[in-house]
């Protein structure tokens, strides 16, 4: 494990009162050879596959995998046994901001917040992938029934918005100081990358079928929020860019109830989709900031 010390000012030891203050006190940052990547929503599906490929394709890179219930994440624990020095598993619940945020050393919260843990162990981030999302929950959120306006429910709209749009943006908010500190150091990129998993159905310009009100609108909101964040990063000249990525229809638990109508050849394996998305991430440049890409590298209209 090789560490190279960058010449930056030390992180302040005092409690962090705000993200803005945290940004002004960047670290005696450790440059980790191979970079430090974080995958939010890593216990299964596409998120878990990102963790696998990041570990196996980059022999020196470190990966932070977060999920709501690490104790129940059997596949992640198996990976931890395989990569004990390069994989760190942390608890993070998108609906509980205190599990995400920076906290000072005197915090009384019994769970150490993810951003604080990452700061203390790594000092920086080079890649953040927001992979979690919800499409359907039996008897709670059922896009298949949202075929008409009369079926739309306030609870479904709010739940999809909270998990698919609000949660990922809060993660970016609290990881921002770490991404700014890391930039492209230790990687072959010039910048740090935030990659939010969106969906083609979140495109307003591409919406010719209607339906799926909760899921569509939550992904459209994620797109707008991510674009807005990307503008701020550019204005501040931070070494960070944001990408929105559509993975295609992937054979996961999320898509399984809706696979019957997928055309032949358009249902992708997790391995295929994640390999394509990682290629987009690894080849991204500053001018890609704020863009919305499909798995094949084609831009998707807003």
C-alpha positions as CSV (number, residue, x, y, z in Angstrom):
1,X,0.0,0.0,0.0
2,X,1.8,3.1,-1.2
3,X,0.9,6.6,0.1
4,X,2.2,9.8,-1.4
5,X,1.7,12.9,0.7
6,X,0.4,16.0,-1.1
7,X,1.2,19.4,0.1
8,X,-2.1,20.7,1.3
9,X,-3.2,22.3,4.5
10,X,-4.3,19.9,7.3
11,X,-8.0,19.2,8.0
12,X,-9.1,21.2,11.0
13,X,-9.5,19.1,14.1
14,X,-12.4,21.2,15.4
15,X,-16.0,20.1,14.6
16,X,-17.1,20.9,11.1
17,X,-20.1,23.3,11.3
18,X,-20.9,23.3,7.6
19,X,-19.9,21.9,4.3
20,X,-18.6,25.3,3.2
21,X,-16.3,25.5,6.2
22,X,-15.1,21.9,5.5
23,X,-14.2,23.0,2.0
24,X,-12.0,25.8,3.3
25,X,-9.9,23.4,5.5
26,X,-8.8,20.8,3.1
27,X,-6.4,18.2,4.2
28,X,-2.8,17.1,4.5
29,X,-4.3,14.8,1.9
30,X,-3.1,11.3,1.3
31,X,-2.7,10.5,-2.4
32,X,-3.7,6.9,-2.6
33,X,-2.0,5.1,-5.5
34,X,-4.8,3.8,-7.7
35,X,-7.3,6.3,-6.2
36,X,-10.2,5.9,-3.7
37,X,-13.6,5.1,-5.0
38,X,-16.9,5.1,-3.1
39,X,-20.0,3.1,-4.2
40,X,-23.2,4.1,-2.5
41,X,-25.8,1.4,-2.7
42,X,-23.3,-1.4,-2.9
43,X,-25.0,-4.4,-1.3
44,X,-26.5,-5.9,-4.5
45,X,-27.3,-5.4,-8.1
46,X,-25.4,-2.8,-10.1
47,X,-23.8,-1.3,-7.1
48,X,-22.3,-4.6,-6.0
49,X,-21.0,-5.2,-9.5
50,X,-19.3,-1.8,-9.5
51,X,-17.5,-2.8,-6.3
52,X,-16.3,-6.1,-7.8
53,X,-15.0,-4.5,-11.0
54,X,-13.3,-1.6,-9.3
55,X,-11.4,-4.0,-7.1
56,X,-10.5,-6.5,-9.8
57,X,-9.6,-4.1,-12.6
58,X,-7.5,-1.7,-10.5
59,X,-5.0,-3.8,-8.4
60,X,-4.0,-0.8,-6.3
61,X,-7.2,1.2,-5.9
62,X,-9.2,1.3,-2.7
63,X,-13.0,1.0,-2.6
64,X,-15.5,2.2,0.0
65,X,-18.8,0.3,-0.2
66,X,-21.8,1.7,1.6
67,X,-25.2,0.2,2.3
68,X,-28.0,0.5,4.9
69,X,-27.3,-2.9,6.6
70,X,-23.7,-4.0,6.3
71,X,-24.3,-6.9,8.6
72,X,-26.8,-8.4,6.1
73,X,-24.6,-7.7,3.0
74,X,-23.3,-11.2,2.6
75,X,-21.8,-10.7,-0.9
76,X,-19.9,-7.6,0.3
77,X,-18.5,-9.4,3.3
78,X,-17.3,-12.2,0.9
79,X,-15.5,-9.5,-1.1
80,X,-14.0,-8.1,2.1
81,X,-12.5,-11.5,2.8
82,X,-11.0,-11.5,-0.7
83,X,-9.8,-7.9,-0.6
84,X,-9.2,-7.2,3.1
85,X,-6.8,-4.3,2.6
86,X,-8.6,-2.5,-0.2
87,X,-12.3,-2.7,0.6
88,X,-13.9,-0.8,3.4
89,X,-17.6,-1.3,4.2
90,X,-19.6,1.5,5.9
91,X,-23.2,2.0,6.9
92,X,-25.1,4.7,5.0
93,X,-28.9,5.2,4.8
94,X,-30.0,7.7,2.2
95,X,-33.0,8.6,4.2
96,X,-31.0,9.4,7.4
97,X,-28.6,12.3,6.7
98,X,-26.7,11.8,9.9
99,X,-25.3,8.6,8.5
100,X,-23.9,10.5,5.5
101,X,-22.6,13.7,6.9
102,X,-19.3,15.2,8.2
103,X,-19.3,15.2,12.0
104,X,-16.8,16.6,14.4
105,X,-14.6,14.4,16.6
106,X,-16.9,15.0,19.6
107,X,-20.1,13.8,17.9
108,X,-22.3,11.7,20.2
109,X,-24.0,9.8,17.4
110,X,-23.4,6.1,18.0
111,X,-22.7,5.4,14.3
112,X,-19.8,7.2,12.8
113,X,-21.0,9.1,9.8
114,X,-19.6,7.9,6.5
115,X,-18.0,11.2,5.3
116,X,-16.2,11.5,8.7
117,X,-15.0,7.9,8.5
118,X,-13.7,8.4,5.0
119,X,-12.0,11.7,5.9
120,X,-10.2,10.1,8.8
121,X,-9.1,7.0,6.9
122,X,-8.4,8.3,3.4
123,X,-8.6,12.1,3.4
124,X,-10.0,12.2,-0.1
125,X,-12.1,10.6,-2.8
126,X,-11.5,10.3,-6.5
127,X,-14.8,8.7,-7.6
128,X,-18.3,8.6,-6.1
129,X,-20.9,6.4,-7.7
130,X,-24.5,6.8,-6.5
131,X,-26.0,3.4,-7.5
132,X,-29.0,3.0,-5.2
133,X,-32.5,3.5,-6.3
134,X,-36.0,2.2,-6.0
135,X,-38.4,1.3,-8.8
136,X,-41.0,-0.9,-7.0
137,X,-41.9,-2.1,-3.5
138,X,-44.8,-4.6,-3.2
139,X,-47.9,-2.8,-1.9
140,X,-45.9,0.4,-1.5
141,X,-44.5,1.6,-4.8
142,X,-45.8,0.0,-8.0
143,X,-45.0,1.7,-11.2
144,X,-46.8,-0.9,-13.2
145,X,-50.1,0.4,-11.7
146,X,-49.2,4.1,-12.6
147,X,-50.6,3.7,-16.1
148,X,-53.0,6.7,-15.6
149,X,-53.2,9.8,-13.6
150,X,-56.0,8.4,-11.4
151,X,-53.6,5.8,-10.0
152,X,-50.9,8.4,-8.9
153,X,-50.4,8.5,-5.1
154,X,-48.7,11.2,-3.1
155,X,-46.9,8.6,-1.0
156,X,-45.3,7.0,-4.0
157,X,-44.2,10.3,-5.5
158,X,-42.6,11.4,-2.2
159,X,-40.9,8.0,-1.5
160,X,-39.4,7.8,-5.0
161,X,-38.2,11.4,-4.8
162,X,-36.6,10.9,-1.4
163,X,-34.6,7.9,-2.4
164,X,-33.9,8.5,-6.1
165,X,-33.2,12.2,-6.1
166,X,-32.8,13.7,-2.6
167,X,-30.6,11.0,-1.2
168,X,-27.9,11.0,-3.9
169,X,-27.6,14.8,-3.8
170,X,-27.1,14.7,0.0
171,X,-24.3,12.2,-0.5
172,X,-22.6,14.5,-3.0
173,X,-23.1,17.5,-0.6
174,X,-21.2,15.7,2.2
175,X,-18.6,14.0,0.1
176,X,-17.8,17.3,-1.8
177,X,-14.8,18.3,0.4
178,X,-13.3,14.8,-0.1
179,X,-13.8,14.9,-3.8
180,X,-12.4,18.4,-4.1
181,X,-9.3,17.3,-2.1
182,X,-8.8,14.2,-4.2
183,X,-9.5,15.4,-7.7
184,X,-7.8,13.0,-10.2
185,X,-4.8,12.3,-7.9
186,X,-3.7,8.7,-8.0
187,X,-5.8,8.0,-11.2
188,X,-5.4,8.5,-14.9
189,X,-8.1,11.3,-14.9
190,X,-7.6,15.0,-14.3
191,X,-10.6,15.3,-12.1
192,X,-12.7,13.5,-9.6
193,X,-16.0,12.0,-10.9
194,X,-19.4,11.9,-9.4
195,X,-21.5,9.3,-11.4
196,X,-25.2,9.2,-10.6
197,X,-27.2,6.3,-12.0
198,X,-30.2,7.8,-13.8
199,X,-32.5,6.2,-16.3
200,X,-33.6,7.0,-19.8
201,X,-37.2,7.2,-18.6
202,X,-36.1,10.3,-16.6
203,X,-35.6,12.1,-19.9
204,X,-38.4,14.6,-20.6
205,X,-37.5,14.8,-24.3
206,X,-37.5,11.0,-24.7
207,X,-40.9,10.5,-22.9
208,X,-43.2,9.2,-25.6
209,X,-45.0,6.6,-23.6
210,X,-46.1,8.2,-20.3
211,X,-46.9,6.3,-17.2
212,X,-44.5,5.4,-14.3
213,X,-45.1,8.9,-12.9
214,X,-43.2,8.4,-9.6
215,X,-40.1,6.8,-11.1
216,X,-39.9,9.0,-14.1
217,X,-40.3,12.2,-12.1
218,X,-37.8,11.2,-9.5
219,X,-35.1,10.5,-12.1
220,X,-35.9,13.7,-13.9
221,X,-35.4,15.5,-10.6
222,X,-32.1,13.7,-10.1
223,X,-31.0,14.9,-13.5
224,X,-31.8,18.5,-12.8
225,X,-30.2,18.4,-9.3
226,X,-27.1,16.8,-10.7
227,X,-26.9,19.3,-13.6
228,X,-27.2,22.1,-11.1
229,X,-24.4,20.7,-8.9
230,X,-22.2,20.4,-12.0
231,X,-22.7,24.0,-12.8
232,X,-21.6,25.0,-9.3
233,X,-18.5,22.8,-9.4
234,X,-17.5,24.5,-12.7
235,X,-18.1,27.9,-11.3
236,X,-15.9,27.2,-8.4
237,X,-13.3,25.6,-10.6
238,X,-13.3,22.5,-8.4
239,X,-11.5,19.5,-9.9
240,X,-14.7,17.5,-9.9
241,X,-17.3,16.7,-12.6
242,X,-20.7,15.1,-12.5
243,X,-22.1,12.5,-14.9
244,X,-25.5,11.0,-15.2
245,X,-25.5,7.4,-16.5
246,X,-28.2,5.2,-17.9
247,X,-27.2,1.6,-17.5
248,X,-29.7,0.1,-19.9
249,X,-32.2,-2.5,-18.7
250,X,-30.1,-4.7,-16.5
251,X,-31.0,-8.1,-15.1
252,X,-31.3,-7.2,-11.4
253,X,-34.0,-7.4,-8.7
254,X,-35.0,-3.9,-9.5
255,X,-36.0,-4.7,-13.1
256,X,-37.1,-8.3,-12.7
257,X,-40.8,-7.6,-12.4
258,X,-40.7,-5.6,-15.7
259,X,-38.5,-7.8,-17.9
260,X,-41.3,-9.5,-19.8
261,X,-41.6,-6.6,-22.3
262,X,-37.8,-6.0,-22.8
263,X,-36.9,-6.6,-26.5
264,X,-34.5,-9.5,-27.2
265,X,-30.9,-8.5,-26.8
266,X,-31.8,-5.5,-24.7
267,X,-31.6,-7.1,-21.3
268,X,-28.1,-6.7,-20.1
269,X,-26.1,-8.6,-17.5
270,X,-24.7,-6.6,-14.6
271,X,-21.2,-7.4,-15.8
272,X,-21.8,-6.0,-19.3
273,X,-23.5,-2.8,-18.1
274,X,-21.0,-1.9,-15.4
275,X,-18.1,-2.6,-17.7
276,X,-19.6,-0.1,-20.2
277,X,-20.3,2.5,-17.5
278,X,-16.8,2.3,-16.0
279,X,-15.3,2.9,-19.5
280,X,-17.4,6.1,-19.7
281,X,-16.2,7.2,-16.2
282,X,-12.6,6.4,-16.8
283,X,-12.5,8.2,-20.1
284,X,-14.4,11.3,-18.9
285,X,-12.9,14.8,-19.2
286,X,-13.7,18.2,-17.8
287,X,-15.9,19.0,-20.8
288,X,-18.2,16.1,-19.9
289,X,-19.3,17.8,-16.7
290,X,-23.1,17.7,-16.4
291,X,-23.8,15.4,-19.3
292,X,-26.3,12.5,-19.4
293,X,-24.9,9.4,-21.1
294,X,-26.4,6.0,-22.0
295,X,-24.4,2.8,-21.5
296,X,-23.1,3.0,-25.0
297,X,-21.7,6.5,-24.6
298,X,-24.4,8.3,-26.5
299,X,-25.8,11.4,-25.0
300,X,-29.5,11.3,-23.9
301,X,-31.7,14.4,-24.3
302,X,-33.0,16.1,-21.2
